[in-house]
Amino acid sequence: KEVIFLEDEEFTSNSKGGEEKTRTMLVYGGDVWDKGGADLYVIRQLLSLHRRYPHRVHFLMGNRDINKMRIVDELGVPSHNLPGEKAPLPYHGGVYWLRGTGFVGDPLVQRQIMDITPHFKERSTQSKFRLVVPSESATERLKWMLGKTMGSVDAFEFRRSELKKERLTILNSTSSSNKLRGSKNYHYSHHSYEVMEGIDLQITDEEVFQSYIRSCDPSTGLMGEYLSHAKLIIRFGPALFLHGALPFSIAVEDGSIVLTSTDFEFPTPWKENCGTSNHSTLLEWMNDLNQFASSQVKSWKEYGVELSKSHQPSRDGVWATDGGYFNDTPGGKRFGALLQYGMGTLPHHVKNTSVVYNSWMSDGMPRSELFCDKQPDGKNPVGRFMKNEKLQIILSGHQPIGDMPWPILVSSRDETNGSARWVIPCDTSFSGDTGWTTTDGCESTMRKNV
């Protein structure tokens, strides 16, 4: 594939002896997996671009990227899960965001069942035992993790479909090569593969599992490479990029959300003194954020190497059961703070002050506590922040907002150069999921999801 950058005035030689334009950049907004059924293809293309243009291709960490770090914590590494072997899984006590729900993975139910496990032959206990986190099969645990704890209900089958397409491509490529050598040529398609004698294109659950755990391996996996290059926040001149939104301090008063401060407080919740930030500028805070993320990814990679050498998974629990920035489980001590930073709420249902999971929107509209009184410039919190930090535009993703990006006018003009300031949520991941049932197109009130 060819990527064409916009024309620039400045050029520099690249490693292959050619010229590349240095001013235009590509920023990928995160959440590279779980939607659309082309996870492997997309991430490979992104990583290939980064290898060719390392100073011009940039990645953001999304919550769906960060949560893949849980795979090594809750399933182990590939060497613990060799094909055809049934190895013990890490002990799993459930996930904190399901606490009190009674669903599979509720830590309260999990602990209750573990207390009465010796008597599980009783009918009532057998029924409850079905609520335990899947532990007999690594594949079933992965399905549960994706579908019930990561909001990725289609991810497992999407991966199966993608692996099938890859196998078809390889077969057809081999078929073409045989034709050139004079052999009989066959062309395989999705409609014919089931009936082709001697050709097995069925992708088993085990193959899907192996693909997932290998692609999420901290040291050698595609997601490990992506996270190694990704950041939590990026700035180029007057443009700021982040996955979610700036986490302004809020509180609930009389059922309404209000700001506790109209000034942005540069929160650092992963620190012991998280209530007090020592940052006074965006640059200082950005450097701290990205250094925090980088160190956590590094620790995640080191933990994966240690697990590989141990030849067995940890039996001392997983981060997800209790969560938090200061978790005492083996994985939690190493990279649990970044896992928590990628979540929307803390273990005690307090909103997380994270650039990954916050949103500019509420009930489909821009948040009034952030964007009220848009004119004159500086009277709303976002406008004041952008003016102080000399920002012209903030671009983000995370929350789907419709069929196209939603430009939010923060201020009508800049006192310095006369141009407006904008916040633009850009997640259009659901834009292709609507099929019109009438010929009225976008004017139709009758729509269906496809």
N, C-alpha and C positions, 0 to 999 in steps of 0.2 A: 504494500500500500504506500501511496505517496502522500505526504503531508505538505501542504503549501502554506507557508507563512506569508503574512502581508508584507508589502514592500517596505523596506527601511532605508535609512540613509547610511547606516554604518554596517560594514561587513567585517567578518573575521575568518581566518582559515580554520577549517575543521580538521579532525585527526586524519581524514582521508584525502587531504590535499585540496579539497574544494572550498567554496566560500559559503558561509551561512550568515543570515541576517540576525543581528544580536538584540534588537529591541523588542521584537514580538515574542510572546511567551504562550505556552499552553499550560493551563492549570486545570487538572482534573479534580473534581469536587468531592471525591470519596464515594463510599457505598458501591464499590466496584462489583460486588457479587449479589446474588439472591434474586435478581429480577431479570427476566428476558431470555434466560436459557442459553447464554453464550459467555458464561463466566470465564472459562479458560481462554477462549479466543480473545476476549476484550483485554484481560489482564496481560496476556502475552504481547499483544500489540502495544499496550501502554509501556510495558517494560522494555520492549524493543526500541520504542521511541526515546525512552529515557537513556538507554545505552548510547544511542546515536547523538542525542542532543541533551547531555546531562545538565547543562546550565540553562536550558530553555524549556524543559518539560518538568513540571512540578506536580506533586500529588498532595492532596489533603487526606487526613484520616477521617473517615466516617464511622458512625457507630457500628455499621455492618462489617467494617474492616476490623475494628478493634475487637469486636466480640468473637472473631475467629481465633483470637489468642486463647480462648477458653478450650479449644479443641485439645491442646496438649495437656491442659490441666485436668480435663474430665475424661479423656480417652487415652492419653499417653502419646507416645511417638510411634512412627512406623515400625521400628524394631520390636515394639511390644505387641504389634498386631499383624504378624506375618500371615500371608494368605494360607488358609487351610489349618491354621493353628488357633486353638481357643485359649487365649491368655487371660489372666485375671485383669479386671478393670480397676481403675482408681475408685476408692470408696467415695460414694456420692450421697450427700445428705439433703439434696434438693436445692432449690434456688430461692433466694430471699424475696423476690418480687411475686412469688406465688404463695407466700406465707399466709395462712388463714383461709385460703380459697378452697381447700379440700381436693384440689386437682393433683394429678401425678406430679411430684416434685415439690409439694408443699412440705417444708421442713418440719412442721409440727406433726403432720401425719407420718412422715418418715420416721421421726424419733419414737412416736407412739408404737408403730409397727415393729421397729427394731427391739423395743422393750419386751414384746410378746412373741417374737419370732420362734422361740422353742415350742410354742403351742399353735403354730400356724396351720395345723391339720384341722382345727375347728373351722366349721363352715364360715362363720362370721369373720374370722380372721383371714381365711383364704380370700374372701371378697376384698377385705382391706389390703391384702398383700398385693393386689393388682395396682395399687396406688404407689407402690415403691418405684423409684427411678429404675429404669431398665438396667440390669446388671449382668444378665446371662449372655447377652449378645452385644458386641460393640456396635454392630450395624443398627440394632434397634435403639441403642442409646443415642446414636448419631441422629436417627430419624426423630426421636423425641426432642433432642436438643434443638435441631433446626426448626421443627414444626411447632413446638410448644414453648420454647424459651427464647428463640431468636426472631420470631415473627417471619420465618422463612418457610411457609407451608409447602411451597412448590420446589424448593431448592434441590431436594434429593432426586425428584423425578426430572427436573431440569438437567441435572448433571448426567443422569442416565441417558437422556436424549442427546446431549452433546457428545458423550462418549460413543454413542451409536453412530452419529454423523461422522465422527473422526474415523471410526472403523470402516464405514462406507467409503470415505475418501481414500483410505489406504488401499482398500480392495480395488477400487476403480483405477487408482494410480498403478497398482500392480497389473491390472488387466490391460491397461494401455501399454505398459512396458512389454507384456507378453505378445501383444499384437504386433509391436514393432519387430519382435524377434520371430514372427511368423506363427505364433501360437494362436489358438482359437480365443477370440475375445468375448468376454461377457461384460455387460454393464449392469450393475446392481443398483437398485433403487429402494426407497422406503416401502414401496408397494410389493416388491418381489422377494425381499430377502428371506421371509419366513419359509418360502417354498423352495429355496435353492438347496438342493441336496448337497450335503457335506459342508455347507457354509453356515456358520453360526454367528449371527450378528446380535443375538440377544445379550444384553448387558445385565449381569446378575447383580443382586444387592451387594455382594461381596466386592465386586469390581467398583461399584459406585463408592462404597466405603473406602476402599484402598485409594481411589483417586482423591477423595476428600482429605483423608488424613495425610497423604503425601503432599498435596498442594498447600496444606496448612502447616507443614513442618517448619519450625522456626529457622532452621539452618539452610535447608535445601528447597523449601516450598515456594511457590509463586507468591503466596500471600506474605511469607516471610521477607521476600525481596521487596515487595511493594511497601510494606510497613517500614522497612529500613530506609527508604527514600522519602517517606511521607512526613508531613508536618501537620500541626494542629491549626496553624494560622500563617498566612503569607501576605506580604505587602510588596507591591511594585508602585513606587511613586504615590499618586493619590488614590490608588485602588487597593482595597483590602479584600482578601478572600478567606473564608472560613466555612466549615460544613454547615453549622447551625446558625446561631445568632449570638450577639454579645449578651452575656449573662448579667443584666442589670439586677440589682438587689430589689426584691419585691416582698410584699406581705399581703395578707388578706384582711380587709377591714369591712365589716358589715356585708360580707359576701362578695365584695369587689376586690380585684387585684390592684394594688397601689404600689408605687415605688417608695422604698425607704430612703432613697437618696436620688436626687436628680443628676448627680455626678457619677460617672462610671468609676467603680472602686477597684478595678483590676484584681479580681478574686483569684486566689491560689489555694483551692480547697485541699490539695494533696499535702500541704504543709501542716505541721502541728498547730501553728498559730494562724490557721486559715482565716480567722475572723479579721486579721489585720494584714493588709498588704503594704509592703514597703516600696511599691512601684508608684511612680508619679507620671510616667509616660507610656504610651503604647509600645514603643520600641523595647523598653526594659521588660515589659510584661510579655511581649511576643517572644523575646529571647528566653525568658524563663519557661514559658509554656513549651516551646519546642525542645529545649534542653531536657525538661522533664519527660516528654514523650520519647525522645531519643534514648535516654538512659533506661526507661522502662522496656523499650523494645530490645535493647542490648541485653538486659537481664533476662528477658523472655528467651532470647536465643541461647544464652548461657545455660539456662534451666533445661532447655531441650537437649543440649549436649550432655548435661549431667544425667538426665533420665536415660538417654541412649546407653550410657556407660553402665547404668545400674541394672539393666536388663529386666526391670520390673517397675510397674507404676507405683506412685505414692499411695499409701493407705492412710494418710493423715488428713484426709478431707480436701475439699476444693474451695476455691475462693467464693464461688457463687452461693454457697449455703448461707453465709453470714454477710458477705459483701463488705463494703466499706473501704476507706482509703488506707486503713491501718489494720489489715487482715493478717492473722497469725498462721494461716496454712502455708505449706511450702511454696506453692505458686503465688499465693496472696502476698507473701513477703517480697517476692521478686518483681511481680508485674501487676499485682492487684490494683494498685492505685490508678493505672491507666485504664484497666477494665472498668473501674468505678467512674472514671472521668467520661467514659463513653456511654454511661447510663443516664436515664432521665431523672430518676429519683434515688435518694439514699435509702439505706435499709429501714429507716424509721419514717418513710413516706415524705421526707423533706425534699423539696425541689433541688436538683443538683445545679450548681453554678458552673456550667460547662459550655464551651463554644461549640461542642459537638451536638448536643441534644436540645439546646434552646431553639426557640422559633420566633420569627418576627410576626407570626400570624396567630390569630385566635378565632376559632369558629369561622374560618375562611376569610377573615378580614384582617388588615394590619392592626396590631395591638394598640389600643387607644392610649394606654399609659406611656407608650414609647413615642408615638407619633402625633399626639394631640397638639393643637396650636402650631401648625406647621409654618405659619407666617406671622411675624417676621422671623428671619433666621435666628436660631439660638434659643428659642423659648421652649423647645421640646428636648428631652434628654439625648436622643440620637443626634439631632442637629447640633446641639452644644458640643457633644463629643467629637463629631466630624469636623466641626469648625476648629476646635482646639488642636486637633491632630492633623489638620490640613488634608482631610480626606475628601475626595469628590464622589466616590462610589464604593459601596460595599456589596459584594456578590456572595451568595450562599446557596445551599441546597437543602438537604435533609427532609423537609416536609413537602410532599407533592402539593402543588397549588393550582393545577389546571393544565390546559393544553398549551400554555406558553408562559414564559417568565412574567412575573408581576412587578412592574416598576412602581416603587413607592417613592413619591416625591417628598423628600425630607425638608427641603427649603427651595424656594423659587429662584433664589439667586445667591451668588457668592459675592461678598463685598469686595473681594480682591480682584477676581477676574470676571465677575458677572455671570458665571455659569451656575446651573442648579446642582444640588446634591441629591443623590439617589441611593436607596437600598433596593436591591433586586434579588428576591428569592427565585432561583432558577430551576428547581426540581420539577421536571415535567414527565416524571417516570410513568404516570398513568395516562399520558396523552394518547397512547395508542391502544388503550384498553376499552374504548367505547365504540360500539357499532351502532349506526343509525338504523332504526326500524322503519322509518318513512323516508320519503324523498325530500323532506323539508330541510335536511342537513342540520346545521347548527341552530336553526330556528325551531326544530322539533322539540316537543316536550316528552316524546316517547323515545327513551334510549335504553340500551341494554349493555351490560358488560360482556365482553367476549374474551 
